[in-house]
């Protein structure tokens, strides 16, 4: 019998691990959904029991879904920045972080690898002010917070664990909180470069791609750690699974709409929203895909992992337009961070 428990699904997004229909402690999950400027926002609080069950740290998780990165529309990107600003402010409030607190923004990742360069790109854009407080503290305007920033690089380039670099800085310059930005991995094609997660649980760099380093969190650093991440890659297993799933939904869509007049005038492939189309019946899935068609989602993913991973075929993949996506994302995130930390920026006094 195949061992379907050998592989864990790769995702850094907490809500992707939540299956409230199957979870033993589902009643403990606080899960809220709302919209701002037509952007979907999910706010989830995970308890200790739930965290142990799904393999995620307990705490507060926000997820902001947006198509703004796909359209690259300036107004839509601004709406995304507005929503993200409010999310970061709420997480700061939960952690009792005020404008008087001293913060260090950390951009994790490899600047030389585009899908992993989100963190360093954000650092290039954020407003840093610590030097102002050191040199001319009496000249610093009201509404400006004490903020420093660093992109520590990756151990392959520096020879030093990222955790050790951050820990040394925290001890040296007396930081009150960390705000860490990193690229993540997702288990869904549709969320790549289109989902922003904000959490107060910290981060384990590289965990989503199977290259986990030392955890950066309140427990390890001794100060609050807020993590902002965007999935910029998916693995080949995810692509294979989502393609099969989409194909089945497309078949079902064709079956449902067969014979409709509109079908007779369509030229070329028809674009459909797979999320709005149900999977076909179990009987149909079995007829098309055999035993594979009736496996659960987790079983299909783990089976694909068991086939692809040993041969080295479970590649990490990113969209071809990732360079412009990273640029847009870094500007949205850095703008939201600046506005959340400095009221003088949020009020439009400086930009």
N, C-alpha and C positions, 0 to 999 in steps of 0.2 A: 504493500500500500504506500502511496506517495505521502511523504511527510510535509504537509502544508503549513506546519507551524515553524518551519526552519527560518523563514524570512519575514522580516517586519516591513510593512509598507512604508516607503520613504516619503515623509512629509514633515515640515516644520510647522504647519498650520494646525492649531489645536482643534478648531471646529471640524476639520476633516477627520479627526479621530473620534469624534462624538457620534455614536449611533444610539440615539435615545430609545430605539425600539428594542435593542439587545442589551443595553447596559443594566447592570444590577443596581447601580445607585443613580439612575436617571432622574429620580425625583429630587435629588440634591442639586442638580444643575440649574443655575439661574441664567436663562437664555432669553434675551430681548432683541427684537428686530425693529428698526425704524428707518425712515428716509430723511435725507436733507438734500434739497436741490436735485431730487430724483436719483440720488446716490444711496445705495443700500448699505446700511450699517448694522452690524451684529455686535451686541455686547454680551459677553459670557463670563460668568464667575464659576470657576471650577474648584470644588472642595478637595480635601485631602483624599477622601475615598475615591472620588471620580478620577483624580489625578493618577492614583496608583493603578486604577483599572485601565486607563487609556494610555498610560506612559507619558503623561505630561505633568508639568509642575502645577500645583494649585495656585490660583490667583485670578487676576482680571485680564481678560483678553478682548480686544476690540478687533473687528475685521471690517475694513472699508472696501467694498467692491465698486469698481468704476470702469467704464469704457473710455474714459477721457484719455487714457494713455494710448488707446488704440486709434482714436480719431485725431489726436494731437491738436485738438481745438483749444485755443487760448482761454476762452471763456469757461469751457468745461474743466480745464486744468485748474483754473482759479477756484471753481466750485469745489474741486477735490481738495485743494489746499485749505479752503475755508473749513470743510468738514474735518480734515485731519487736525487742524489747529484746535478745534473744540475737543476732539478725542484726546489729544496730548494734554490739554489743560485739565481734563477730567482725571486722567491718570496721575498727573502731578498733584492734583488736589487729594486724591486717595492716599498718596504717599506723603502728604503734608509738606510738599516742596513749594516754597514761596519765592518771590522775586529776590529775597535776601539770601537765598541758598546759593552755594557755589557749585557749579556743575561742570562736568567734563563730558564733551560729546566725542564718542569714539566711532570712527568709520572702519569697520572690519572689512577684510577682503583684499584681493589682489588687483591692484590698479592696472596690471598688464593683461588681465583676463576680463574681457568686457562684461559678461554676465555676473562676474564676481566683483565688479568695480563700483557697485552702488555706494557702499560705505565711504570709500575715499572720495567719490564724486560729491557726496553730500558735504564732506568736510571742506571741500574747495569752495563751497557756496555759503556756509553758515557764518554768522556774525560772531566773532570772538572779541571778548572785552576784558579778559583778566589783566592784560598789560595796562589798561587804563586805570584799573583799581590799584595796581601796584605803583604806577608812576604819578598819577594825579587823582587820587581818590576824591578829593573835594570838588573836582571839576566834572565828575561823572553825573550826567543828568538823571533825574528821577525817571524810573521806568526802564532802566537798563540793569540787567542782571549780570553777575560775575560768571562768565562762561569762557572756558578754554576748549580746545579741540585737538585731536590727534588721529592720524591714520597709521596705526602701528605696523602695517604690512602683514606678511605671512611668514611663518617659521622657515619656509623654504628659501626665503630671501634674507631674513635677518638672523636665523639660527637661534632665535629666542621665542619661547612660547608667548603668544599674544597676551594670555592671562598674566604672565610675569611682568610684562611691560606695563600693563594697566595697573597692576597691583603696586608696582614701584612708584608710579606717578601719583596714585591716590594717596599713598603714604607721604610722599614728598611735599605735595602742595595742598594737602588738607581739603580734599573734595567732599562735598556733602551728598552728591548723587551722581550717577552715571546715566548717560543717554546713549545707547548703543544702536548703531544702524548696520544692518547686514543683509546680504542676499540670502534667500531661502530656497527650499525645494518644495514642490507641491505634488499631489497625486492626481491632479486634474489639469489637462491642457488648457481649459478655459480660464484658469486662474493665473496663468503665467503672465507676469507684468501687469496684471489687472486687479491685484488684491494687495492691500496694505494691512499688515497685522501690527498692533501695538499692545504690549503687555508689560506688566510690572513684575514678571517672573524671571527676568534675565534671559540669557541665551547660552546655548552650547554651540560655539562656532563649528561649522562643518558637519553637524549631526545629520542634516537632511540628505547629504550625499555620501554618508558612510565614512566620514573623515573627522569624527568628533574630537575636539580638543577640550581643554579644561573649561568647565562651566564658569560663566561670568554672571553672578547673581548676588542678591542681598546676603545669602548664606555664606558665600565665599569671599565677598568683598567687604561685608560689614556695613554697607550703605545701600540705599535703594538703587536698583538697576532697572531702568525702563528700556525696553528693546523695541525697535521699529524695524520691520522686515518686509521684504517683497519677494515672492517666489519668482525667480528668473530662469529656473531650469526645471525640467521634468526628465525622468528616466525613460528608457525605451519600453520598459514594461508598461508604464502609464500610457504611452502613445499607442502601444498595441492594444491595450485594454479599451481605451477610449474609442479607438477606431472601430473595434468590433462592436462595442456598445452603440456607437453612432450608426453603424451599418444596420444593426437590428432595428433601431428606431426608424431609420429611413425606409426599410422594408415595410414596417408597420404603417408608416405614413402613406406609402404608396398603396397598400392594401385598403386603408380607410378611405382614401380619396380616389380609388379606381373608378373610372366611369364618369367622374364629375366633368362638366363642360370645360372648366378652367384648365383641366389637365390636357385637353386637346390642343390648346394654343401655346403651351409652354415650349420654348425652343432652348435646348441645351439643359444642363443640370440645374435643378431647382434648389435654392438655398432654403433650408428649414432650421427652425430653432429646436434642437434636439431635446432641450429641457422641457419643452411643451408637448413632446410626443412620448407616449408610454411605450414600454417594451412590448413586443408581441407576446402571445401566449407561450406558456412553457412547452406546449406541444409543437408549436411552430419553431421555437428556438432549438428544440431537440432535433427536429427534422433537418434544420439547416446546419447546425454545428455538432450534432451528436451529443454525447455526454457532457462536453464542454459547455454547451448552451444552457444547461440546467444547473450549473454550479453557481454558488453564491458569488457576490462581487469579490469578497475577500479570497475565496478559494480560487477564482480565476486569476486574480492578481498574483497570488502566491505561487500558483502553478506556472504562470509566465516567468516569474522570477526564478523558479527552480530550473526552468529550461534555458533561460538566457544568461543568467549570472555566471554559472560555472564556465561557460565558453567565452566570457568577457564581452558579451554582446549587449549587456544592459548599460548602454551609453547614456551620459547626461546630455540633454539636447536643449538648445535655446532658439528662439525665433531669429530669423535672419535680420530683422529690423531692430535687434536688441540695442544697438548703439544709440539710436534716437530715443528708444524707450528709456534707457538708463539716463539719458540727458533730461528727459521730461520728469522722470521719477525723482531724480536728485534735486531738481528745482522745486518740485512740489513739496518734497519732504523737508528740504532746508528752509524753504519759506514758511512752512508750518511750524517748524522748530523755533525759528526766529520770533514768530508772532506769539507763540505760546510762552516763550521765556522772557521776552522783552515787551512790556506793555506799550512802550513808546513806538515800537514797530507795528504792533497790532492796531494801534490807534491811528496809524498812517502818518505819524509825525516824521519818521524817517523810513526809507525803503531800501 
